Amino acid sequence: MSINPAPGTASGPAIGHNQEPKMTARRVNVFYGQKQAIKDVSIDVSSDHVTAFIGPSGCGKSTFLRCLNRMNDTIDSARVEGTIALDGQDIYAPQMDVVQLRARVGMVFQKPNPFPKSIYENVAYGPRLHGLARSKADMDAIVESALRRAGLWDEVKDRLDESGTAMSGGQQQRLCIARAIAVDPEVILMDEPCSALDPIATARIEELIDELRGRYAIVIVTHNMQQAARVSQKTAFFHLGSLVEYDDTSTIFTNPRETRTKDYITGRYG
Amino acid sequence: MSTVLTAMADDAAAPAITERGPTDWASPEMQARIARRYRGERNFRRLGLLALVIAASFLAFLLFTIVRDGWSGFQRSEARLDVTFDAAVLGVDPAAVRAPGGAALLARADYPGLLLKAAEQLGPAEDTLSDAAWLELRDALLADPALLGTSATLWVPVRSSIDLLAKGKYDLTAPADSRGVSDEEVADWRRLAREGRLRTGFNTAFLLGADSTEPELAGIGGAALGSLFTLLITIAIAFPLGVLSAVWLEEFAPRGRLADIIELSINNLAAVPSIIFGLLGLAFFLNIAGLPRSSPLVGGITLALMIMPVIVIAARVAIKAVPPSIRDAALGIGASPIQVVFHHVLPLALPGIMTGTIIGVARALGETAPLLLIGMRAFVTDVPQGVAAPATVLPMQVFLWSDDVQRGFVEKTSAAILVLLVILVLMNSLAIYLRNRFERRW
């Protein structure tokens, strides 16, 4: 596969960066059986800022996000064409270890989905899977730092053995973020992480995303355009499976190149 | 939908929306309608309650008759006998007995002869003792060899007819030829009772012993142990096979024609009459594989085949009920599919899987038909020593005794049913306890 950007592809040329992009996708097509869900998408994701995928329902933004850590593998009928690379390494290559890939590219889902285990066990599960802790003290330190980074430590430090499912929705989602960062990923994919949360919990998650920026490459799918404007530095607009426009968030929201983007931003459809 | 579309397409043909007046909720028709609806709901509730009462009374009647008939099966009548352990009658040399290895001599002594001699004290009622009462004499002497040459008072079992008379099972006001017991036996019983030689006590031999041709000696212990061995084999085979099949079908099987065929076959297999499995066991495990006939091993394998579909179906439902978001979460941080199954899906599905297993095992415990065909209706007078030894099972024992012509087996049959029910209740309680424990852990 080639990691050289292929500028000027049919839909949305990849935008160059001052540094090597963390993930690159080139001419990606995704099919569910006969139905094509993603059409010829090329995009670069950089690790120094937050990238938002926006677009109307069913435009394929979540599908594309799930291609980035091969979560689509679990769907029998899904088929991915094109190349997606992490640090220049094709993640769909046969020698790619999916388990390791998902440790490097973590994911936070739409609905908070903590394991029905204790808060501690939720965070410790990933590091234990990958053998990241050598001792109990090591593990305690990993759990604490992950919870601290997720802004949850002060709320839960006295009840680490309580069930993760007994917390509020916002806390559960931050626990899921803590669980994702406990394995020290390079990229965090967030699939509409706030759509099941109230405005206050949403604000906390958004703050958290801002704090995590720079440490991890973050890609967030959102329905909420204000949210995309608030948390992201790059925005990609998807429509009917195609990448319509990908640019700096400020450009997308103030001076979009495409009429379709403009119509969506201004609420003509969506 | 299509009519709406046509209507919108052709305005001229569209029926005008008819204006209705406000709904009059207080009108007599409306009131009658509401009253009818409430009446219907009330009647339906009553119908449900009635069904429940009928079902409960059936169950209560069943339990009542079984307990009434079976209670006395746990008791046994015994006669008091003063026995002199005379070395000459026993045909042993006291000096040889005291020497090393004398216990073996003692075990082979002539106890039936000793019993005959001791029974003389009963006078005309000397033939009221059970044929196997000499076993009590032997056990007493083997337990305490110092008794040799001395006298002791022992309680030995009496014949079944005397036992039943003592328990009041015969209607003595009926004519002699239709009441099932002779005048002689009644006279013997009266005599023993008058002399104070009879007592009725708890029948340990029934709980611990194996089958016998004599009702007063027959026990349920052998069949209970046979059932235990059989069920252990059944669970050991059916549980792992059933759960692994369900895991593969739910988590790994490619969707398609093959999966559909397998699913259909399993559902049909769950409905196959149990006797068919018995024929399979006979044809394959006995005739081709040459496994020991009448053994809990073959019975267990046969029953495992029978209940496996039940476990597969229950486990699939339980696995399907585990939310996909949990699988996503585990996959998303890099768990392998097998780790997802063993760390998350199975623990969450375990309560449901166990419910299915309880249902299956309870069915296996009560199953008789397939075991008939593999020879587990054998008359086994020993408590089984292992899974390859001949054995029978509890429902089979019930069937065998209910078929016996001797009057004494009537109460044994009901008593055996009680034992079966108690074991069933204990097993289910244990399973429910385990299920709740696993549920709380999460």
Interface residues (C-beta under 8 A of the other chain):
Chain A: N69 M71 T74 D76 V99 Q100 L101 R102 A103 G106 M107 V108 F109 K111 N113 P114 F115 P116 K117 Y125 G126 L129 H130 S163 C176 R179 A180 A182 V183
Chain B: P254 R255 P323 S325 I326 R327 D328 A329 A330 L331 G332 I333 G334 A335 S336 Q339 H343 H344 L348 W442
